[in-house]
Amino acid sequence: MDNFLSVKNLVVYILTSAHEGKHYGMAATWVTPASLRLDEVRFTVALSKFNDSTAAIRATKKFLLQILPNNEARTAFRMGVLHSNEGGKFEDEAFTETDSGHRRLNHAIASNEAQVISELETEDRFILYCRMSPIKNTSNLEPLTHQCLFNQLSDSELAQLDQKFKQNSAQDAGLKDA
């Protein structure tokens, strides 16, 4: 039986932001609904403390939440593995810049501007409580899940992802030892 708390069926969420003339993109650790309001979506999002994208989102209190179709594993991989300072996150990506300066990926099946209401700092993550207008999938495509992402990656990409997880675990352990 699968682990009840397994992430494999969770949707992969991509967040893009802009701050001080730079553009950022990242995969969220997780996103979950936090209210039952129909007129305004409230949700929480967990972000790594070690990511420049997180710093930009915390500084501006705004970001663009995006959902990719299930055939966009490479984009999710690039957003989740590459560090913001390495560049290349938006390389070969078709995007439209929003009025607020965020990059909306043209192949996203859903996206919306979100505003941070408050945040909680944990040992290894920032948990942001956010709001936005309802978000709808306007295509007939299924969203990219973690399981779908892992199934589409090459052995080399899986090794890079594993290395990133190990790096994050080492950073997390350093926080606990401090």
N, C-alpha and C positions, 0 to 999 in steps of 0.2 A: 504494500500500500504506500502511496506517495505521502510525503510529509505534509501535514495539514497546512503548515506555514511556508510551503515551498513557493519560490518566486517564479517558477517556470511558466505559469499561466498569467502572470501580471503583465500588463501593457507596459512597453518601454516608452517613457516620456522624455522628450528632448526639450531643454530650456535654452532659449537664446536671450542675450541681453547686450546692452551697449552702455559704455561708461567712458567718459573722457576721451572720446574719439576712437575707442577700440571696440571690437565686436567679439563676443564670447558665445560659446555653445557647450553644452554638457548634457549628459544623461543623468536624470535624477536617480537617486538610490531607490526611492519609492514615492508614490503619490497616492493619497487616499481621501475619499470624501470626508467632510467634517461637519456637515449640516444637512438638513432636509429642506432647506429653502428652495422654492421653485424659481424665484425671480433672480437669485444671485447664488452662484456656486461658491461654497466655502470648502476649502480643502487644506490638507497639510502636505508638505513636501519635505523630504529629507535630502540634505546636500552635504557632500564631503567638506570638511573644514580646510582641506588641503588644495582646493581648486580656485584658480583665479576667477572663474565664472561665478563662484559662490560669493567672492568678495565684491564683484561688480553688482550682483543682484542685491546684496545686503546694503550696498552704498546707495543704489537708486530706488530700492524698494519696489522695483518693477521688473517683469520679464515676460517673454512670450512662451506659453506652454504649447507644445506641438506633439501630435501623434502621427507617426509614420505608418504607411501601409506595410503589410507583412512581407513584402519583397524588398525592403530597404534596410537590410541588415548592415550593409557596408557603411551607410550614413550613420546609423546608431553606433556602430563600432568606432568610427572615426571620432564621433562626438564624445564617446565614453572613455576611450583609451588615450587619445592624444592630449597632452597638457596644453592649456591655452597659450602658453609662451612658445610652444613648438610651431605654432601656425598650422596651416593646412586643413583646419576644420571646415572651412567653407570652400576649399579648393574643389573644383569640378562640381560644385553645387549650384543649382539654379535657385535663386532666392529673390524675394521682393522686400525692399526695406519699408517698414511701417512708418507711420507719422512720428512715432516715438523713437525711431532709429533702430528698432530690433529687426533682425533678419528672419523673415518668414520663409521657410523652405517650401518651394513651389510644389513639391510632391507630397507635402503633409496632407493627411486626409482630414485633419481638424487642427485648429489653432485658435488661441485667444490670448489677449493681453491680461496679465494677472498683476494684482497689487498685493504686496506683503502688508499684513495688518500687524502682526507681532512675530516674535521669534523666541525660540528656546535653544539654549546652547547645551549640548551634551558633551561627553568626552571626545567623541569623534565626528559628530555631525551637528549641523544647525537644522532644527525643525522649524520650518516657516509655516505660519498660519496665514492663508491667503484668500482672496476673493476675486471673482471674475464673473462675467455674464455666462449663461449656459453655453457649453461647447457641443457642437454636433458634427458627426461624421457626415459629410456631404457627398461621399462617394459610396460605391458598392463594395469597396475593398475592406478586408478585415485588418484590424490594427496589428502591429508588430508586437509579439509577446516575447518574453525572455527565452522561452523554449524554442520558438521559431528563430530567434536571433542566433542562439547557440548552434542550431541545426544547420544554419547557412554559412557559418564561418569556416574558413580553412584551418588546417592544423596549425599553421604559422600564426594566424590571427588568434586562435584559441590559446596558443602559448603566450602571445603578447598580453592577452586578457588575464591569463593566470599570473603573469609577472606583475601586472597592475594590481591584482587582488593581493598578492604577496606584499607588494610595496605598501598598499593601504593598511594591511594587517600589521606591518612593522611600525608604521606611523601610529596606528591605534595603540599598539603595545607601548610605544614610547610615551604616549599620553597617560597611560595607566601607571607607568613607572615614575612619572614626574611628581 
